[in-house]
Amino acid sequence: MHDSIFQFLKADTMYIERWHKEYIERKIHDTLYIERADTLRLPYPVEKPLTYWQKSYISIGKVSLGVWAGLLIAILVYFIIKRKL
């Protein structure tokens, strides 16, 4: 660690420079920890079956997506027919 204040006088102006250096030793590698790769030899199931509510939310979402798509197609057909007439 080094801390210093440097002053010098030039003509009628006094310059004060402050600077601070700090060197810290940082260890890059920890010598006590041995890094190992975790491997799983046998596959095991990660997913669990969906509950009734989760299945119902999925089915409601599919139905609402179909309704929105049908509505969008109906609006497009309406505007196309209206434009041609």
N, C-alpha and C positions, 0 to 999 in steps of 0.2 A: 504494500500500500504506500502511496505517495501522495501527499497533499502539500500544496505550496501556493503562496501568494507572491507574485513578482511585481515590484514597483520600479518604475523608472521615470525620470523627469526629462522632458524634452522641451526646451524653450520655457514657456509659461504653463505647460500642460503636464499634469501628472497622469501617467498611465498605470493602471492597476490591472494585472492579468491574474486571474484565478484559474487554476486547473487542478484536476484531480485524476489520478490514475489508480486503478485498482486491478490487481491481477489475482484471480482466484483459481486455485487448482480445481479442476473439475474432472472427476473420474468418468471416463466414457463407458467403460465396461465394469460391471460388478463381478468380482471374481468368486463370490460365494454362491451365486445363482447359476445353475446349470440348465440351459435352455433345452427342452426336449419337445419333440413334436408329438402331439396327442393323436393317436390313430385309433379308429374304431374298427375292429376286425369283423364284427357281425352287424348287419344292418338291423335297425330296430324302428318300429313305427313311430313317427313323430306326430302325425295328425290324429286328432280324436274325432269321433263322429259328431255331426252338427246336432244341436238341440232342435226341438220343435219350433221354437221362436226364430232361430236363425234360418231354418228352412223356409218358414213362412215369409220372413223378410226378403229372402232371395226370390221366392215366387211372386210376391207383390211387386218387387222391382222389375222382374221380367214382364209382368202384365202391364205395368205403367210405361215401360219402355215401348212396348208394342202399341199402346194407346197413343203415345206421343208421336211415334213414327206414322201411324195411320192418320192422325190429325194433320201432321205436316204434309203428307201426301195429298190429303183431301183439300187442304188450303192451296197447294200448288196446282192441283187440277182445276179448282175453282177459278184461280187467277188466269190460268191458261185459257179456259173456256171463255171467260169474261173478256179477255183481250181479243180473241178471235171474232167475237160477235160484235 
